[in-house]
Amino acid sequence: MFQVKQFAFNHFQTNCYIVWDEVSKQCAIVDPACETSSEEHLLDRFILSQQLTPTLLLLTHAHTDHICGLRYVATKYQLAVTTHRDSIALLRTAGGYGSVLGFDVDRMDDLDTHLVEDGDKLQLGNGEIECRYVPGHCPGSMAYVLHAEQMVITGDALFRMSIGRTDLPGGDLSLLLDKIHQRLLTLDGDFMVLPGHGDCSSIAEEVNMNPFL
């Protein structure tokens, strides 16, 4: 079984998740959003305290608030960046976007990458993570499904009672709504939604109460 720890990092309060297999102690770091050295140390201390071995580095998407700690984590733990190919352009322009939003980051497209597509499965210890492609908030957006635990990490595609903004470059509202219905709302209603910002909810709550859906 997987366990999940949530952190809220940087001045955008972006959710970073650590997912780990209880038996093997292998872990995945999802959206390394740590902006300061104190946030980096908080992440490292948790990994050390739980005796975890990071083996996966996953991006839900490559907006700067979700990747400001990417170089640090990729370098420290010697991990390739698991993402969709459509995120590479955003990784290349991370510095420019970051400066507008108050982040001091460089381009990130020189990091080693492991490209995934919709439906790909990732092994983490004794468990499996399914990749689902959910573009519309921005190109390259992925959700990560933990079937046994009935959890889905949605990034900025789906929030509690809201959806991702689509007014940034590459945003497409009709595409986002279509993919949310196809790739997320088809999960069982008991699935917990772990979003890129804010509080968790469930698929059933979003189906029944989300005003955008």
N, C-alpha and C positions, 0 to 999 in steps of 0.2 A: 504493500500500500504506500501511496505517496502522502507526505505531509507538506503543508504550504505555509510559508511565513511572508507576510506583507510588510513592506516599508513604504513610507511616503517621503520622497526625496525632492530636493531643490525648491526654488521659489515658486514653482508651478504645482508643488505637492503631487508629483507624479508617482504612481504606484509601481514599485519594483517588487517582484516576487522571487522567492527561492522555493523551488520544488525539489523534494528529496525522497529517495527510496529508503524506507526504514531499515531494510536488511543490508543492502550494499553500502549505504551512506553516500552514494553518488547523488549529485545535485545539479539542477539546472538553474541558472540565473536569468531571469526574464526582465528585459528592459532595465539595464543598469543605469539608473537615473541619478546617481550620486554626483553632486555638484561640488562639494567641498571635501577637504581631507577628513573632516570629522565624520561625514557621511560614509566615505570610503572605509574608514576604520570601523564604523558601526557594522557595515556589511561584513567586513573581514572577521570581526570578533564573533559575530553570530556563526559564521561558517566554522571557525575554529572551535567555538564552544560546543557545537553539535558534532564535531569531528567529521565534517563533510568533505567530500572531494568533488569540486566542480568539474563536470565533464561536458556540459552543454551551456552555450550562451545564446539565448533566443531573443529576437526582436519581434514585437508585435508590429512595429513600423519605425521609420527612421526620422521622425520629427525630433528636433534638437532636445526637447525636454525629456525624451525617452532614451537618449543616447549620450548624454553629457558625461557619463562615467564609462562609456564603452571602451575607450582606449585603455583606461586604467585596468578594468576587469580583464579584457582580452590579453593584455600584456602580463599582468600579475599571475593569471591562472593558465596562460598559454592556450587559449581557446580560440577556435575559429568562430566567426559571427554567423549564426544560423538565421537566414532571412530569405525573403523572396527577391528574385532578380530585379523586380521593379523598384526596390528600395535603394539600389546602388546610386542612382542619380541624386537622391536625397542625401546619401552619405557623402557624396562629392561636394554638395553645397551646404554642408552642416555649418561651416564657419560663417557664411553669409547670413543664413537664417538665424543662427545663434546670436550674432551681434545685434540684430533687430530686437530679439526677445530677452536680451540681457545675459546671454550665456557666452562664456569665453571658451570656445572649442575650435578645433581645426577640422579640416576635411577628414573623413574617416574611411574613404574608399580604398586606402592602401592596406587595410587590415585583411587578414585571411578570412575568406567567407566559405560557408557551406550553404548552397542555395537549395531551397525546398519549394515544392509545389503543393497545390491543393490535394489533400488526401495522403500525403506522405506520412509515414510513421517514424518516430524517433524513439530509440531504446534508451531508457534511463534505469540502470540497475535491472531489477526484475519486472519493471513496468514499461508502459508504452504511452507516448504522447502523440496524438493525431494533430496534424497541421491542417487548418482550413483557411482558404483564401477569402478574405472579406474586404476587398477594396472599396473605395468610395470616399472615405475620410481622406485618404491619400493613397497614391500608388504603392503597392507592395504590402498592404496591411494583412497580417495573419492573425488568426485566433488559434489557441492551443487547447485541445480538449483532453481532459483526464477522465476517461470513461469510467474506470472502476470507482473513482471518488465522486463522480457526478459533478465535476467542476469544469468551467471553461474560462480561460483567460482571454478577454476580448479586446484588450488595448483600448483605443479610442473609437472603435466601431460602435459599441453598445455600452451605455452607462445605466445606472439606476434611474429610471424614468426619463431617459434622454438618449440621444444618439450623438455621434461625432459631428463636429462642424464640417461643412463642405465648401466654405468660402475661401479656403487657401488653395494655392496652386495644385492642380491635380485632383481637387475635390469634385465629387459628382453625386448629388443627392439621390437621384433615381437609381444609380448603380448601388449606392450604399444600402438603400432600403431593400432593393432586390436581393442583395447578398445576405443581409441580416435575416430576411425571411427564409432564404434557401439554406444557409449554412449555420445559422445560430438557433432560430426559433423552431427548427425541426428537431432539436434536442429535447429530451424529456423535460417536462415542466419542473421536476425536482432539481435539475442542474443548477448549481450556484454560479452566478455571473461574477467574475473577478475582473473589474474594469481597470482602465488606465488611470483613472482619477476617481476619487470619492469612494462611497460605500458600496458594498456588495449587495446583490439582489438575487433573484432567481429567474429562470426562463418563464415560469408561470406568471410571476409578477409583471414581467415586461410584456408578455402576450396580453394580459388582461388590463393593464393599467398604464403602460407607456403611451403618452399622448401622441408621440410621433409615429407609432406603429398601428 
